[in-house]
Amino acid sequence: MRRHYPEIEACGGTVIGVSFESRDRLFQLSRQMQLPFQLLSDPERDTYRAYGVHRGNLWRMFGPGTIWAYIKALSRGSGYHFARSDLQQLGGDFVIDAAGIVRYEHHGATPHDRPTVDQLLAVLNTI
């Protein structure tokens, strides 16, 4: 998202990351990765529940696709930043318009299951 943030802004969008990590840890991550967007801390996972984002089972979390995604990330110099994270927590990607209507939702089935930036931009361009 960091690399594509200018494209998202050009479509009138913004990115907000939500995590169950503490605010201090998110601040560290944001500085380390030089993120141009805001990260919000939700340690109680209220946002996760509200948007139907759940935890995954261990086999799917550590299946071949996920392992391959982490190998590729490590080869690019990206690493896993938090030792205390809940490795079973799945992610989600949502596009919400100015009126608060969810225009797109993607519930990840594995840690590496994410929509492409092109898919998100296509939705933003229809709003």
N, CA, C and O atoms as CSV, one atom per row, in Angstrom:
chain,resi,resn,atom,element,x,y,z
A,1,MET,N,N,0.822,-1.199,0.000
A,1,MET,CA,C,0.000,0.000,0.000
A,1,MET,C,C,0.860,1.254,0.000
A,1,MET,O,O,0.501,2.271,-0.594
A,2,ARG,N,N,1.992,1.168,0.670
A,2,ARG,CA,C,2.862,2.336,0.754
A,2,ARG,C,C,3.269,2.803,-0.642
A,2,ARG,O,O,3.221,3.997,-0.935
A,3,ARG,N,N,3.668,1.870,-1.502
A,3,ARG,CA,C,4.129,2.233,-2.849
A,3,ARG,C,C,3.005,2.795,-3.707
A,3,ARG,O,O,3.251,3.622,-4.585
A,4,HIS,N,N,1.796,2.364,-3.469
A,4,HIS,CA,C,0.663,2.767,-4.311
A,4,HIS,C,C,-0.195,3.858,-3.686
A,4,HIS,O,O,-1.231,4.227,-4.239
A,5,TYR,N,N,0.227,4.371,-2.547
A,5,TYR,CA,C,-0.597,5.367,-1.856
A,5,TYR,C,C,-0.876,6.600,-2.719
A,5,TYR,O,O,-2.002,7.097,-2.693
A,6,PRO,N,N,0.091,7.118,-3.481
A,6,PRO,CA,C,-0.233,8.276,-4.335
A,6,PRO,C,C,-1.346,7.983,-5.347
A,6,PRO,O,O,-2.166,8.857,-5.630
A,7,GLU,N,N,-1.382,6.774,-5.888
A,7,GLU,CA,C,-2.451,6.401,-6.825
A,7,GLU,C,C,-3.801,6.373,-6.116
A,7,GLU,O,O,-4.813,6.804,-6.668
A,8,ILE,N,N,-3.804,5.868,-4.906
A,8,ILE,CA,C,-5.043,5.792,-4.126
A,8,ILE,C,C,-5.538,7.198,-3.815
A,8,ILE,O,O,-6.729,7.483,-3.941
A,9,GLU,N,N,-4.627,8.075,-3.409
A,9,GLU,CA,C,-5.006,9.464,-3.135
A,9,GLU,C,C,-5.529,10.156,-4.388
A,9,GLU,O,O,-6.471,10.944,-4.314
A,10,ALA,N,N,-4.923,9.866,-5.542
A,10,ALA,CA,C,-5.352,10.482,-6.797
A,10,ALA,C,C,-6.794,10.095,-7.141
A,10,ALA,O,O,-7.483,10.831,-7.848
A,11,CYS,N,N,-7.246,8.943,-6.643
A,11,CYS,CA,C,-8.637,8.504,-6.853
A,11,CYS,C,C,-9.572,9.064,-5.790
A,11,CYS,O,O,-10.771,8.783,-5.800
A,12,GLY,N,N,-9.029,9.851,-4.878
A,12,GLY,CA,C,-9.834,10.409,-3.806
A,12,GLY,C,C,-9.924,9.507,-2.592
A,12,GLY,O,O,-10.745,9.744,-1.705
A,13,GLY,N,N,-9.095,8.478,-2.538
A,13,GLY,CA,C,-9.128,7.538,-1.425
A,13,GLY,C,C,-8.056,7.812,-0.392
A,13,GLY,O,O,-7.166,8.638,-0.593
A,14,THR,N,N,-8.160,7.116,0.694
A,14,THR,CA,C,-7.135,7.139,1.732
A,14,THR,C,C,-7.034,5.723,2.282
A,14,THR,O,O,-7.934,4.904,2.092
A,15,VAL,N,N,-5.952,5.452,2.952
A,15,VAL,CA,C,-5.743,4.134,3.549
A,15,VAL,C,C,-5.667,4.314,5.053
A,15,VAL,O,O,-5.021,5.237,5.549
A,16,ILE,N,N,-6.330,3.430,5.768
A,16,ILE,CA,C,-6.217,3.371,7.220
A,16,ILE,C,C,-5.992,1.914,7.580
A,16,ILE,O,O,-6.801,1.052,7.238
A,17,GLY,N,N,-4.907,1.643,8.259
A,17,GLY,CA,C,-4.632,0.290,8.716
A,17,GLY,C,C,-5.158,0.104,10.127
A,17,GLY,O,O,-4.999,0.985,10.973
A,18,VAL,N,N,-5.777,-1.022,10.385
A,18,VAL,CA,C,-6.282,-1.343,11.720
A,18,VAL,C,C,-5.587,-2.616,12.175
A,18,VAL,O,O,-5.523,-3.600,11.438
A,19,SER,N,N,-5.068,-2.587,13.395
A,19,SER,CA,C,-4.350,-3.735,13.932
A,19,SER,C,C,-4.724,-3.938,15.396
A,19,SER,O,O,-5.173,-3.015,16.076
A,20,PHE,N,N,-4.528,-5.169,15.863
A,20,PHE,CA,C,-4.767,-5.449,17.275
A,20,PHE,C,C,-3.527,-5.163,18.112
A,20,PHE,O,O,-3.561,-5.318,19.333
A,21,GLU,N,N,-2.439,-4.750,17.484
A,21,GLU,CA,C,-1.217,-4.399,18.201
A,21,GLU,C,C,-1.428,-3.102,18.979
A,21,GLU,O,O,-2.342,-2.332,18.682
A,22,SER,N,N,-0.576,-2.867,19.975
A,22,SER,CA,C,-0.681,-1.648,20.779
A,22,SER,C,C,-0.300,-0.414,19.951
A,22,SER,O,O,0.367,-0.525,18.923
A,23,ARG,N,N,-0.728,0.743,20.411
A,23,ARG,CA,C,-0.400,1.987,19.713
A,23,ARG,C,C,1.099,2.190,19.624
A,23,ARG,O,O,1.598,2.636,18.592
A,24,ASP,N,N,1.831,1.870,20.690
A,24,ASP,CA,C,3.285,2.040,20.672
A,24,ASP,C,C,3.934,1.177,19.598
A,24,ASP,O,O,4.819,1.639,18.879
A,25,ARG,N,N,3.501,-0.060,19.489
A,25,ARG,CA,C,4.077,-0.963,18.489
A,25,ARG,C,C,3.716,-0.509,17.075
A,25,ARG,O,O,4.531,-0.615,16.159
A,26,LEU,N,N,2.487,0.000,16.896
A,26,LEU,CA,C,2.102,0.498,15.580
A,26,LEU,C,C,2.885,1.753,15.211
A,26,LEU,O,O,3.222,1.957,14.045
A,27,PHE,N,N,3.172,2.584,16.193
A,27,PHE,CA,C,3.986,3.766,15.948
A,27,PHE,C,C,5.377,3.349,15.476
A,27,PHE,O,O,5.916,3.930,14.534
A,28,GLN,N,N,5.959,2.341,16.130
A,28,GLN,CA,C,7.274,1.835,15.723
A,28,GLN,C,C,7.225,1.296,14.297
A,28,GLN,O,O,8.100,1.596,13.485
A,29,LEU,N,N,6.208,0.505,13.996
A,29,LEU,CA,C,6.066,-0.071,12.660
A,29,LEU,C,C,5.923,1.020,11.607
A,29,LEU,O,O,6.566,0.969,10.558
A,30,SER,N,N,5.089,1.994,11.887
A,30,SER,CA,C,4.860,3.086,10.958
A,30,SER,C,C,6.157,3.835,10.652
A,30,SER,O,O,6.421,4.187,9.503
A,31,ARG,N,N,6.950,4.072,11.672
A,31,ARG,CA,C,8.241,4.753,11.468
A,31,ARG,C,C,9.216,3.872,10.715
A,31,ARG,O,O,9.889,4.343,9.798
A,32,GLN,N,N,9.308,2.596,11.084
A,32,GLN,CA,C,10.215,1.665,10.413
A,32,GLN,C,C,9.911,1.561,8.929
A,32,GLN,O,O,10.817,1.586,8.095
A,33,MET,N,N,8.639,1.445,8.607
A,33,MET,CA,C,8.235,1.219,7.224
A,33,MET,C,C,7.945,2.514,6.473
A,33,MET,O,O,7.642,2.490,5.281
A,34,GLN,N,N,8.040,3.646,7.173
A,34,GLN,CA,C,7.771,4.966,6.589
A,34,GLN,C,C,6.419,4.984,5.882
A,34,GLN,O,O,6.316,5.321,4.702
A,35,LEU,N,N,5.393,4.612,6.632
A,35,LEU,CA,C,4.052,4.531,6.071
A,35,LEU,C,C,3.444,5.919,5.917
A,35,LEU,O,O,3.522,6.726,6.843
A,36,PRO,N,N,2.846,6.214,4.776
A,36,PRO,CA,C,2.221,7.524,4.567
A,36,PRO,C,C,0.782,7.586,5.068
A,36,PRO,O,O,0.121,8.616,4.938
A,37,PHE,N,N,0.299,6.490,5.639
A,37,PHE,CA,C,-1.087,6.447,6.104
A,37,PHE,C,C,-1.125,6.095,7.585
A,37,PHE,O,O,-0.130,5.669,8.172
A,38,GLN,N,N,-2.286,6.285,8.159
A,38,GLN,CA,C,-2.499,6.112,9.592
A,38,GLN,C,C,-2.734,4.644,9.952
A,38,GLN,O,O,-3.362,3.898,9.200
A,39,LEU,N,N,-2.220,4.249,11.107
A,39,LEU,CA,C,-2.496,2.929,11.671
A,39,LEU,C,C,-3.265,3.121,12.966
A,39,LEU,O,O,-2.874,3.928,13.809
A,40,LEU,N,N,-4.349,2.388,13.125
A,40,LEU,CA,C,-5.169,2.488,14.325
A,40,LEU,C,C,-5.078,1.197,15.123
A,40,LEU,O,O,-5.090,0.103,14.559
A,41,SER,N,N,-4.987,1.335,16.438
A,41,SER,CA,C,-4.875,0.194,17.336
A,41,SER,C,C,-6.254,-0.221,17.835
A,41,SER,O,O,-7.034,0.606,18.308
A,42,ASP,N,N,-6.540,-1.523,17.720
A,42,ASP,CA,C,-7.818,-2.086,18.168
A,42,ASP,C,C,-7.520,-3.395,18.915
A,42,ASP,O,O,-7.855,-4.476,18.430
A,43,PRO,N,N,-6.887,-3.296,20.100
A,43,PRO,CA,C,-6.494,-4.521,20.808
A,43,PRO,C,C,-7.676,-5.406,21.213
A,43,PRO,O,O,-7.501,-6.612,21.388
A,44,GLU,N,N,-8.861,-4.841,21.365
A,44,GLU,CA,C,-10.033,-5.650,21.701
A,44,GLU,C,C,-10.653,-6.293,20.461
A,44,GLU,O,O,-11.533,-7.145,20.580
A,45,ARG,N,N,-10.203,-5.894,19.282
A,45,ARG,CA,C,-10.649,-6.419,17.983
A,45,ARG,C,C,-12.122,-6.139,17.700
A,45,ARG,O,O,-12.799,-6.926,17.039
A,46,ASP,N,N,-12.603,-5.021,18.202
A,46,ASP,CA,C,-13.987,-4.628,17.934
A,46,ASP,C,C,-14.215,-4.408,16.439
A,46,ASP,O,O,-15.247,-4.807,15.899
A,47,THR,N,N,-13.259,-3.780,15.782
A,47,THR,CA,C,-13.381,-3.528,14.344
A,47,THR,C,C,-13.368,-4.839,13.569
A,47,THR,O,O,-14.138,-5.009,12.623
A,48,TYR,N,N,-12.507,-5.758,13.961
A,48,TYR,CA,C,-12.444,-7.073,13.312
A,48,TYR,C,C,-13.819,-7.751,13.376
A,48,TYR,O,O,-14.326,-8.251,12.372
A,49,ARG,N,N,-14.410,-7.757,14.581
A,49,ARG,CA,C,-15.728,-8.394,14.744
A,49,ARG,C,C,-16.795,-7.664,13.934
A,49,ARG,O,O,-17.626,-8.298,13.283
A,50,ALA,N,N,-16.773,-6.334,13.973
A,50,ALA,CA,C,-17.794,-5.556,13.259
A,50,ALA,C,C,-17.772,-5.819,11.757
A,50,ALA,O,O,-18.814,-5.788,11.104
A,51,TYR,N,N,-16.593,-6.076,11.213
A,51,TYR,CA,C,-16.472,-6.326,9.774
A,51,TYR,C,C,-16.358,-7.810,9.436
A,51,TYR,O,O,-16.105,-8.169,8.286
A,52,GLY,N,N,-16.541,-8.658,10.421
A,52,GLY,CA,C,-16.561,-10.098,10.173
A,52,GLY,C,C,-15.210,-10.704,9.828
A,52,GLY,O,O,-15.142,-11.681,9.082
A,53,VAL,N,N,-14.146,-10.143,10.357
A,53,VAL,CA,C,-12.795,-10.664,10.105
A,53,VAL,C,C,-12.421,-11.579,11.265
A,53,VAL,O,O,-12.376,-11.142,12.415
A,54,HIS,N,N,-12.153,-12.840,10.965
A,54,HIS,CA,C,-11.960,-13.854,11.994
A,54,HIS,C,C,-10.530,-14.383,12.045
A,54,HIS,O,O,-9.654,-13.938,11.303
A,55,ARG,N,N,-10.326,-15.321,12.921
A,55,ARG,CA,C,-9.049,-16.033,13.014
A,55,ARG,C,C,-9.124,-17.266,12.122
A,55,ARG,O,O,-10.197,-17.836,11.922
A,56,GLY,N,N,-7.975,-17.672,11.590
A,56,GLY,CA,C,-7.919,-18.834,10.717
A,56,GLY,C,C,-7.415,-20.063,11.441
A,56,GLY,O,O,-6.880,-19.972,12.546
A,57,ASN,N,N,-7.591,-21.221,10.808
A,57,ASN,CA,C,-7.059,-22.435,11.420
A,57,ASN,C,C,-5.571,-22.555,11.082
A,57,ASN,O,O,-5.097,-21.984,10.100
A,58,LEU,N,N,-4.855,-23.296,11.903
A,58,LEU,CA,C,-3.399,-23.354,11.781
A,58,LEU,C,C,-2.933,-23.928,10.445
A,58,LEU,O,O,-1.949,-23.436,9.892
A,59,TRP,N,N,-3.601,-24.948,9.905
A,59,TRP,CA,C,-3.151,-25.524,8.640
A,59,TRP,C,C,-3.194,-24.492,7.519
A,59,TRP,O,O,-2.248,-24.385,6.739
A,60,ARG,N,N,-4.282,-23.735,7.434
A,60,ARG,CA,C,-4.381,-22.718,6.378
A,60,ARG,C,C,-3.407,-21.573,6.629
A,60,ARG,O,O,-2.884,-20.976,5.688
A,61,MET,N,N,-3.167,-21.271,7.907
A,61,MET,CA,C,-2.271,-20.161,8.230
A,61,MET,C,C,-0.832,-20.469,7.841
A,61,MET,O,O,-0.089,-19.574,7.439
A,62,PHE,N,N,-0.442,-21.727,7.961
A,62,PHE,CA,C,0.942,-22.086,7.691
A,62,PHE,C,C,1.066,-23.082,6.548
A,62,PHE,O,O,1.983,-23.903,6.521
A,63,GLY,N,N,0.131,-23.001,5.603
A,63,GLY,CA,C,0.177,-23.848,4.424
A,63,GLY,C,C,1.256,-23.379,3.454
A,63,GLY,O,O,1.920,-22.372,3.700
A,64,PRO,N,N,1.429,-24.094,2.373
A,64,PRO,CA,C,2.483,-23.778,1.407
A,64,PRO,C,C,2.401,-22.358,0.835
A,64,PRO,O,O,3.434,-21.716,0.645
A,65,GLY,N,N,1.202,-21.865,0.561
A,65,GLY,CA,C,1.067,-20.514,0.007
A,65,GLY,C,C,1.567,-19.450,0.951
A,65,GLY,O,O,2.232,-18.504,0.529
A,66,THR,N,N,1.252,-19.593,2.233
A,66,THR,CA,C,1.693,-18.620,3.219
A,66,THR,C,C,3.200,-18.696,3.406
A,66,THR,O,O,3.872,-17.666,3.465
A,67,ILE,N,N,3.728,-19.893,3.498
A,67,ILE,CA,C,5.181,-20.047,3.651
A,67,ILE,C,C,5.900,-19.420,2.465
A,67,ILE,O,O,6.894,-18.715,2.644
A,68,TRP,N,N,5.407,-19.671,1.250
A,68,TRP,CA,C,6.019,-19.090,0.056
A,68,TRP,C,C,5.944,-17.555,0.091
A,68,TRP,O,O,6.912,-16.888,-0.276
A,69,ALA,N,N,4.819,-16.991,0.522
A,69,ALA,CA,C,4.683,-15.538,0.612
A,69,ALA,C,C,5.699,-14.957,1.582
A,69,ALA,O,O,6.281,-13.908,1.308
A,70,TYR,N,N,5.926,-15.631,2.730
A,70,TYR,CA,C,6.913,-15.139,3.691
A,70,TYR,C,C,8.335,-15.283,3.161
A,70,TYR,O,O,9.176,-14.425,3.429
A,71,ILE,N,N,8.620,-16.339,2.421
A,71,ILE,CA,C,9.951,-16.497,1.819
A,71,ILE,C,C,10.211,-15.354,0.841
A,71,ILE,O,O,11.294,-14.769,0.842
A,72,LYS,N,N,9.221,-15.035,0.008
A,72,LYS,CA,C,9.380,-13.930,-0.941
A,72,LYS,C,C,9.585,-12.608,-0.209
A,72,LYS,O,O,10.417,-11.795,-0.611
A,73,ALA,N,N,8.826,-12.391,0.865
A,73,ALA,CA,C,8.968,-11.146,1.628
A,73,ALA,C,C,10.354,-11.055,2.262
A,73,ALA,O,O,10.983,-9.997,2.235
A,74,LEU,N,N,10.826,-12.156,2.828
A,74,LEU,CA,C,12.163,-12.158,3.434
A,74,LEU,C,C,13.246,-11.915,2.391
A,74,LEU,O,O,14.238,-11.245,2.678
A,75,SER,N,N,13.071,-12.448,1.187
A,75,SER,CA,C,14.070,-12.245,0.143
A,75,SER,C,C,14.119,-10.792,-0.324
A,75,SER,O,O,15.145,-10.340,-0.833
A,76,ARG,N,N,13.019,-10.058,-0.153
A,76,ARG,CA,C,12.984,-8.632,-0.494
A,76,ARG,C,C,13.459,-7.759,0.661
A,76,ARG,O,O,13.497,-6.535,0.542
A,77,GLY,N,N,13.819,-8.383,1.772
A,77,GLY,CA,C,14.273,-7.617,2.927
A,77,GLY,C,C,13.175,-7.264,3.900
A,77,GLY,O,O,13.424,-6.602,4.907
A,78,SER,N,N,11.962,-7.699,3.614
A,78,SER,CA,C,10.859,-7.468,4.546
A,78,SER,C,C,10.839,-8.613,5.536
A,78,SER,O,O,11.061,-9.767,5.170
A,79,GLY,N,N,10.578,-8.297,6.764
A,79,GLY,CA,C,10.518,-9.348,7.764
A,79,GLY,C,C,9.298,-9.222,8.623
A,79,GLY,O,O,8.540,-8.257,8.530
A,80,TYR,N,N,9.122,-10.197,9.449
A,80,TYR,CA,C,8.019,-10.190,10.393
A,80,TYR,C,C,8.426,-9.299,11.552
A,80,TYR,O,O,9.482,-9.511,12.149
A,81,HIS,N,N,7.614,-8.311,11.882
A,81,HIS,CA,C,8.013,-7.267,12.822
A,81,HIS,C,C,7.632,-7.517,14.270
A,81,HIS,O,O,8.283,-6.982,15.168
A,82,PHE,N,N,6.613,-8.301,14.526
A,82,PHE,CA,C,6.120,-8.425,15.888
A,82,PHE,C,C,6.205,-9.865,16.374
A,82,PHE,O,O,5.612,-10.768,15.786
A,83,ALA,N,N,6.943,-10.062,17.442
A,83,ALA,CA,C,7.122,-11.406,17.989
A,83,ALA,C,C,5.892,-11.880,18.765
A,83,ALA,O,O,5.701,-13.086,18.923
A,84,ARG,N,N,5.059,-10.967,19.248
A,84,ARG,CA,C,3.930,-11.358,20.095
A,84,ARG,C,C,2.602,-11.365,19.349
A,84,ARG,O,O,1.554,-11.491,19.982
A,85,SER,N,N,2.613,-11.237,18.074
A,85,SER,CA,C,1.366,-11.159,17.311
A,85,SER,C,C,0.585,-12.459,17.359
A,85,SER,O,O,1.132,-13.528,17.629
A,86,ASP,N,N,-0.699,-12.341,17.092
A,86,ASP,CA,C,-1.580,-13.494,16.945
A,86,ASP,C,C,-1.470,-13.947,15.498
A,86,ASP,O,O,-2.063,-13.339,14.606
A,87,LEU,N,N,-0.729,-14.991,15.266
A,87,LEU,CA,C,-0.468,-15.443,13.908
A,87,LEU,C,C,-1.697,-16.019,13.226
A,87,LEU,O,O,-1.679,-16.229,12.013
A,88,GLN,N,N,-2.753,-16.278,13.965
A,88,GLN,CA,C,-3.977,-16.827,13.381
A,88,GLN,C,C,-4.983,-15.749,12.961
A,88,GLN,O,O,-5.969,-16.049,12.289
A,89,GLN,N,N,-4.735,-14.500,13.355
A,89,GLN,CA,C,-5.677,-13.444,13.005
A,89,GLN,C,C,-5.601,-13.151,11.518
A,89,GLN,O,O,-4.536,-12.829,10.992
A,90,LEU,N,N,-6.723,-13.263,10.853
A,90,LEU,CA,C,-6.798,-12.961,9.431
A,90,LEU,C,C,-7.040,-11.480,9.222
A,90,LEU,O,O,-7.454,-10.770,10.139
A,91,GLY,N,N,-6.781,-11.023,8.014
A,91,GLY,CA,C,-6.981,-9.626,7.675
A,91,GLY,C,C,-8.163,-9.447,6.747
A,91,GLY,O,O,-8.769,-10.412,6.281
A,92,GLY,N,N,-8.467,-8.221,6.496
A,92,GLY,CA,C,-9.529,-7.882,5.570
A,92,GLY,C,C,-9.216,-6.557,4.905
A,92,GLY,O,O,-8.469,-5.741,5.446
A,93,ASP,N,N,-9.778,-6.350,3.751
A,93,ASP,CA,C,-9.600,-5.105,3.010
A,93,ASP,C,C,-10.980,-4.596,2.631
A,93,ASP,O,O,-11.805,-5.348,2.113
A,94,PHE,N,N,-11.228,-3.321,2.890
A,94,PHE,CA,C,-12.542,-2.742,2.678
A,94,PHE,C,C,-12.403,-1.383,2.020
A,94,PHE,O,O,-11.478,-0.629,2.321
A,95,VAL,N,N,-13.322,-1.077,1.125
A,95,VAL,CA,C,-13.430,0.259,0.558
A,95,VAL,C,C,-14.760,0.803,1.054
A,95,VAL,O,O,-15.818,0.219,0.821
A,96,ILE,N,N,-14.683,1.929,1.741
A,96,ILE,CA,C,-15.861,2.544,2.351
A,96,ILE,C,C,-15.992,3.946,1.778
A,96,ILE,O,O,-15.025,4.708,1.786
A,97,ASP,N,N,-17.173,4.298,1.282
A,97,ASP,CA,C,-17.335,5.619,0.682
A,97,ASP,C,C,-17.550,6.689,1.752
A,97,ASP,O,O,-17.629,6.389,2.943
A,98,ALA,N,N,-17.643,7.935,1.305
A,98,ALA,CA,C,-17.765,9.068,2.228
A,98,ALA,C,C,-19.021,9.002,3.080
A,98,ALA,O,O,-19.058,9.590,4.161
A,99,ALA,N,N,-20.055,8.296,2.617
A,99,ALA,CA,C,-21.298,8.153,3.383
A,99,ALA,C,C,-21.225,6.993,4.373
A,99,ALA,O,O,-22.179,6.745,5.110
A,100,GLY,N,N,-20.081,6.273,4.393
A,100,GLY,CA,C,-19.924,5.157,5.316
A,100,GLY,C,C,-20.432,3.829,4.782
A,100,GLY,O,O,-20.542,2.859,5.531
A,101,ILE,N,N,-20.741,3.779,3.496
A,101,ILE,CA,C,-21.239,2.545,2.878
A,101,ILE,C,C,-20.059,1.707,2.405
A,101,ILE,O,O,-19.172,2.202,1.710
A,102,VAL,N,N,-20.058,0.437,2.787
A,102,VAL,CA,C,-18.997,-0.471,2.354
A,102,VAL,C,C,-19.242,-0.803,0.892
A,102,VAL,O,O,-20.247,-1.428,0.556
A,103,ARG,N,N,-18.337,-0.391,0.028
A,103,ARG,CA,C,-18.455,-0.622,-1.411
A,103,ARG,C,C,-17.717,-1.869,-1.871
A,103,ARG,O,O,-17.994,-2.407,-2.943
A,104,TYR,N,N,-16.776,-2.323,-1.052
A,104,TYR,CA,C,-15.991,-3.513,-1.400
A,104,TYR,C,C,-15.500,-4.135,-0.110
A,104,TYR,O,O,-15.093,-3.425,0.810
A,105,GLU,N,N,-15.535,-5.446,-0.037
A,105,GLU,CA,C,-14.944,-6.124,1.114
A,105,GLU,C,C,-14.275,-7.413,0.666
A,105,GLU,O,O,-14.784,-8.151,-0.178
A,106,HIS,N,N,-13.140,-7.648,1.250
A,106,HIS,CA,C,-12.383,-8.874,0.981
A,106,HIS,C,C,-11.922,-9.411,2.331
A,106,HIS,O,O,-11.155,-8.761,3.040
A,107,HIS,N,N,-12.394,-10.596,2.675
A,107,HIS,CA,C,-11.996,-11.257,3.917
A,107,HIS,C,C,-10.899,-12.255,3.564
A,107,HIS,O,O,-11.137,-13.212,2.827
A,108,GLY,N,N,-9.702,-12.031,4.088
A,108,GLY,CA,C,-8.582,-12.909,3.775
A,108,GLY,C,C,-8.791,-14.312,4.337
A,108,GLY,O,O,-9.196,-14.479,5.487
A,109,ALA,N,N,-8.510,-15.315,3.512
A,109,ALA,CA,C,-8.594,-16.705,3.954
A,109,ALA,C,C,-7.266,-17.181,4.533
A,109,ALA,O,O,-7.222,-18.158,5.280
A,110,THR,N,N,-6.189,-16.489,4.186
A,110,THR,CA,C,-4.840,-16.770,4.685
A,110,THR,C,C,-4.143,-15.431,4.876
A,110,THR,O,O,-4.650,-14.414,4.403
A,111,PRO,N,N,-3.001,-15.394,5.551
A,111,PRO,CA,C,-2.314,-14.113,5.741
A,111,PRO,C,C,-1.933,-13.405,4.444
A,111,PRO,O,O,-1.891,-12.175,4.403
A,112,HIS,N,N,-1.658,-14.160,3.392
A,112,HIS,CA,C,-1.237,-13.538,2.140
A,112,HIS,C,C,-2.386,-13.325,1.155
A,112,HIS,O,O,-2.151,-12.875,0.033
A,113,ASP,N,N,-3.602,-13.634,1.542
A,113,ASP,CA,C,-4.771,-13.475,0.678
A,113,ASP,C,C,-5.245,-12.030,0.737
A,113,ASP,O,O,-5.991,-11.644,1.637
A,114,ARG,N,N,-4.804,-11.241,-0.229
A,114,ARG,CA,C,-5.147,-9.823,-0.282
A,114,ARG,C,C,-5.560,-9.467,-1.704
A,114,ARG,O,O,-5.069,-10.073,-2.657
A,115,PRO,N,N,-6.448,-8.501,-1.861
A,115,PRO,CA,C,-6.752,-8.041,-3.211
A,115,PRO,C,C,-5.565,-7.252,-3.760
A,115,PRO,O,O,-4.733,-6.753,-3.003
A,116,THR,N,N,-5.502,-7.150,-5.075
A,116,THR,CA,C,-4.440,-6.340,-5.668
A,116,THR,C,C,-4.805,-4.862,-5.527
A,116,THR,O,O,-5.968,-4.512,-5.329
A,117,VAL,N,N,-3.811,-4.022,-5.630
A,117,VAL,CA,C,-4.064,-2.584,-5.597
A,117,VAL,C,C,-4.935,-2.199,-6.787
A,117,VAL,O,O,-5.789,-1.320,-6.668
A,118,ASP,N,N,-4.729,-2.846,-7.933
A,118,ASP,CA,C,-5.570,-2.562,-9.105
A,118,ASP,C,C,-7.042,-2.842,-8.824
A,118,ASP,O,O,-7.908,-2.085,-9.264
A,119,GLN,N,N,-7.338,-3.920,-8.097
A,119,GLN,CA,C,-8.725,-4.224,-7.749
A,119,GLN,C,C,-9.309,-3.120,-6.863
A,119,GLN,O,O,-10.445,-2.689,-7.064
A,120,LEU,N,N,-8.531,-2.674,-5.893
A,120,LEU,CA,C,-9.009,-1.610,-4.990
A,120,LEU,C,C,-9.185,-0.291,-5.746
A,120,LEU,O,O,-10.155,0.432,-5.520
A,121,LEU,N,N,-8.246,0.019,-6.638
A,121,LEU,CA,C,-8.350,1.242,-7.421
A,121,LEU,C,C,-9.578,1.203,-8.334
A,121,LEU,O,O,-10.242,2.223,-8.518
A,122,ALA,N,N,-9.881,0.049,-8.900
A,122,ALA,CA,C,-11.060,-0.079,-9.755
A,122,ALA,C,C,-12.324,0.246,-8.972
A,122,ALA,O,O,-13.225,0.900,-9.497
A,123,VAL,N,N,-12.400,-0.199,-7.732
A,123,VAL,CA,C,-13.568,0.124,-6.906
A,123,VAL,C,C,-13.589,1.615,-6.588
A,123,VAL,O,O,-14.637,2.254,-6.682
A,124,LEU,N,N,-12.446,2.171,-6.216
A,124,LEU,CA,C,-12.385,3.601,-5.903
A,124,LEU,C,C,-12.818,4.446,-7.099
A,124,LEU,O,O,-13.466,5.478,-6.925
A,125,ASN,N,N,-12.473,4.026,-8.283
A,125,ASN,CA,C,-12.821,4.787,-9.488
A,125,ASN,C,C,-14.306,4.763,-9.803
A,125,ASN,O,O,-14.771,5.548,-10.630
A,126,THR,N,N,-15.064,3.873,-9.157
A,126,THR,CA,C,-16.510,3.831,-9.395
A,126,THR,C,C,-17.292,4.666,-8.394
A,126,THR,O,O,-18.496,4.864,-8.553
A,127,ILE,N,N,-16.626,5.147,-7.386
A,127,ILE,CA,C,-17.313,5.929,-6.338
A,127,ILE,C,C,-17.366,7.403,-6.713
A,127,ILE,O,O,-17.903,8.213,-5.958
